[in-house]
Amino acid sequence: MSLSRNLSLYRGLLREVNIQYTKAANNPTFAQELKSIYRNNQNIQDPSKIEALNSNAENVLTFLTSSRKHKELRALYSAIVMEQKRKIELSANRVGLNLPKQYDPENPQPLGNSEEASDKKN
């Protein structure tokens, strides 16, 4: 395998680790570990072992890149969904309506307004 492919994979991994872990969490441990793994394996001459290591590195790089892009997309689209919900709520409030409360399975409440129920008891 070519040296350029090895360097390309190494740079890609280091870039993703720096973006996601080193800068985001201010923790250089992952980048240091990646560098030490590459240093420990720099003298390997067996082509099949080099291919296996490169294949593993490609898989890890693909996973890191995909997970970062997934997080970015979730953040982008969840913000849009929340913005749309907020617009609907504001529109309903403008014309004097309240949106129904959404059902929360963690905290079920009886149907109807609790103030109305206490007024009926009196």
C-alpha positions as CSV (number, residue, x, y, z in Angstrom):
1,M,0.0,0.0,0.0
2,S,1.1,3.5,-0.6
3,L,2.6,5.8,1.9
4,S,0.2,8.6,0.7
5,R,-2.8,6.5,1.6
6,N,-1.4,5.9,5.1
7,L,-0.7,9.6,5.6
8,S,-4.2,10.5,4.2
9,L,-5.9,8.2,6.7
10,Y,-3.8,9.4,9.6
11,R,-4.5,13.0,8.8
12,G,-8.2,12.4,8.4
13,L,-8.4,10.5,11.7
14,L,-6.3,13.2,13.4
15,R,-8.6,16.0,12.0
16,E,-11.8,14.2,13.1
17,V,-10.4,13.5,16.6
18,N,-9.3,17.1,16.9
19,I,-12.7,18.4,15.8
20,Q,-14.8,16.1,18.0
21,Y,-12.7,15.4,21.0
22,T,-9.7,17.6,21.4
23,K,-11.3,21.0,20.7
24,A,-14.8,20.2,21.8
25,A,-13.9,18.7,25.1
26,N,-10.5,20.3,25.5
27,N,-9.1,16.9,26.0
28,P,-5.9,16.0,24.1
29,T,-5.9,12.3,25.2
30,F,-7.6,10.9,22.1
31,A,-5.2,12.7,19.7
32,Q,-2.2,11.5,21.8
33,E,-3.5,8.0,21.8
34,L,-3.9,8.0,18.0
35,K,-0.4,9.3,17.5
36,S,1.0,6.7,19.8
37,I,-0.9,3.9,17.9
38,Y,0.6,5.1,14.6
39,R,4.1,5.4,16.1
40,N,3.9,1.8,17.5
41,N,2.9,0.5,14.1
42,Q,5.2,2.5,11.8
43,N,7.7,-0.3,11.4
44,I,5.3,-3.0,10.2
45,Q,6.4,-4.4,6.9
46,D,3.8,-7.2,6.3
47,P,1.5,-6.0,3.5
48,S,-1.5,-8.0,4.8
49,K,-1.1,-6.5,8.3
50,I,-0.8,-3.0,6.9
51,E,-3.9,-3.6,4.8
52,A,-5.8,-4.8,7.8
53,L,-4.7,-1.7,9.8
54,N,-5.6,0.6,7.0
55,S,-9.0,-1.0,6.6
56,N,-9.7,-0.6,10.3
57,A,-8.5,3.0,10.2
58,E,-10.9,3.7,7.2
59,N,-13.8,2.2,9.2
60,V,-13.0,4.3,12.2
61,L,-12.7,7.5,10.0
62,T,-16.0,6.7,8.3
63,F,-17.7,6.2,11.7
64,L,-16.3,9.5,13.2
65,T,-17.1,11.5,10.1
66,S,-20.6,10.1,9.9
67,S,-21.4,10.6,13.5
68,R,-20.2,14.2,13.4
69,K,-22.4,14.9,10.3
70,H,-25.3,13.2,12.0
71,K,-25.0,15.4,15.1
72,E,-24.8,18.5,12.9
73,L,-27.9,17.5,10.9
74,R,-29.9,16.6,14.1
75,A,-29.0,20.0,15.6
76,L,-30.0,21.8,12.4
77,Y,-33.3,20.1,11.8
78,S,-34.4,19.8,15.5
79,A,-33.9,23.6,15.7
80,I,-36.2,24.0,12.6
81,V,-38.8,21.7,14.2
82,M,-38.7,23.6,17.5
83,E,-38.9,26.9,15.6
84,Q,-42.0,25.7,13.8
85,K,-43.6,24.5,17.0
86,R,-42.9,27.9,18.6
87,K,-44.4,29.7,15.5
88,I,-47.6,27.7,15.8
89,E,-47.8,28.4,19.5
90,L,-47.3,32.1,19.0
91,S,-49.9,32.2,16.2
92,A,-52.5,30.4,18.4
93,N,-51.8,32.8,21.3
94,R,-52.3,35.8,18.9
95,V,-55.9,34.8,18.2
96,G,-56.6,33.9,21.8
97,L,-56.2,30.2,21.7
98,N,-54.1,27.8,23.7
99,L,-52.6,24.7,22.3
100,P,-53.6,21.5,24.0
101,K,-51.1,20.1,26.4
102,Q,-49.2,17.1,25.0
103,Y,-49.6,13.8,26.7
104,D,-46.5,12.9,28.9
105,P,-46.4,9.2,29.6
106,E,-43.9,9.8,32.4
107,N,-46.4,12.0,34.2
108,P,-50.0,11.2,33.3
109,Q,-52.6,13.7,34.3
110,P,-56.4,13.4,34.5
111,L,-58.4,14.8,31.6
112,G,-59.8,18.3,32.1
113,N,-58.5,21.3,33.9
114,S,-57.6,20.7,37.6
115,E,-59.0,24.2,38.5
116,E,-62.4,23.3,37.0
117,A,-62.4,20.0,39.0
118,S,-61.8,21.8,42.2
119,D,-64.5,24.4,41.5
120,K,-67.1,21.6,40.9
121,K,-66.3,20.1,44.2
122,N,-67.2,23.3,46.0
